[in-house]
């Protein structure tokens, strides 16, 4: 149970920091920000696994620490915008 609570809190922090680092408006609410941070944590864990071969006994897709979560969330946010989901307001005009 503590793992899930920690994962959500780290996801929220990583999502908020990633949204502050990457300029521009995002149509994400609090739940979207948490999901962004959680996805970022998984991306950060995967990148840590690929780059540093840490936790080789575990699966490649795993949660990471706060720094890895922020880096992963920035990557996820940039991919989200690149796919056009972050520009719905511009398309509607």
C-alpha positions in Angstrom: 0.0 0.0 0.0 2.8 2.4 0.8 4.4 1.7 -2.6 1.2 3.0 -4.3 1.0 6.1 -2.2 4.7 6.9 -2.7 4.3 6.2 -6.4 1.4 8.7 -6.6 3.2 11.4 -4.6 6.5 11.0 -6.6 4.3 11.1 -9.7 2.7 14.4 -8.7 6.0 16.0 -7.8 7.7 14.8 -11.0 4.8 15.9 -13.1 4.7 19.4 -11.5 8.4 19.9 -11.9 8.4 18.6 -15.5 5.5 21.0 -16.4 7.5 23.8 -14.8 10.7 22.9 -16.7 9.0 22.6 -20.2 7.5 25.9 -21.1 4.0 26.2 -22.6 0.4 25.5 -21.7 -0.7 22.0 -21.0 -4.4 20.9 -20.8 -3.6 18.6 -17.9 -5.4 18.6 -14.6 -4.1 17.2 -11.3 -4.8 13.6 -12.4 -3.1 14.2 -15.7 -0.1 15.6 -13.9 0.1 12.6 -11.6 -0.2 10.2 -14.6 2.5 12.2 -16.4 4.8 11.8 -13.4 4.1 8.1 -13.0 4.7 7.4 -16.7 7.9 9.5 -16.3 9.0 7.4 -13.4 8.6 4.2 -15.5 10.5 5.9 -18.4 13.2 7.0 -15.9 13.4 3.5 -14.5 13.7 2.0 -18.0 16.5 4.5 -19.0 18.3 3.8 -15.7 18.1 0.1 -16.5 19.5 0.6 -20.0 22.2 3.1 -19.1 23.5 1.8 -15.7 22.3 -1.9 -15.7 21.1 -1.4 -12.1 18.6 -3.9 -10.8 19.3 -6.3 -13.7 17.6 -9.0 -11.7 14.3 -7.0 -11.9 12.3 -6.2 -14.9 13.4 -3.4 -17.3 10.2 -1.4 -16.7 10.4 -0.2 -13.1 9.8 2.9 -11.1 12.8 5.2 -10.5 13.8 7.9 -8.0 12.7 11.5 -8.1 15.4 12.7 -10.5 14.8 9.8 -12.9 11.1 10.5 -12.7 11.5 14.1 -13.5 13.7 13.3 -16.5 11.2 10.7 -17.7 8.3 13.1 -17.2 10.0 15.7 -19.3 10.5 13.2 -22.0 6.9 12.0 -21.7 5.6 15.6 -21.9 7.7 16.4 -25.0 6.4 13.2 -26.7 2.8 14.1 -25.6 3.2 17.5 -27.2 4.9 16.2 -30.3 2.0 13.8 -30.9 -0.3 16.8 -31.0 -2.2 16.1 -27.9 -0.8 19.2 -26.2 -2.0 21.5 -29.1 -5.8 20.9 -29.1 -6.5 24.5 -28.3 -4.5 25.7 -31.2 -6.2 23.3 -33.6 -9.7 24.4 -32.5 -9.1 28.0 -33.5 
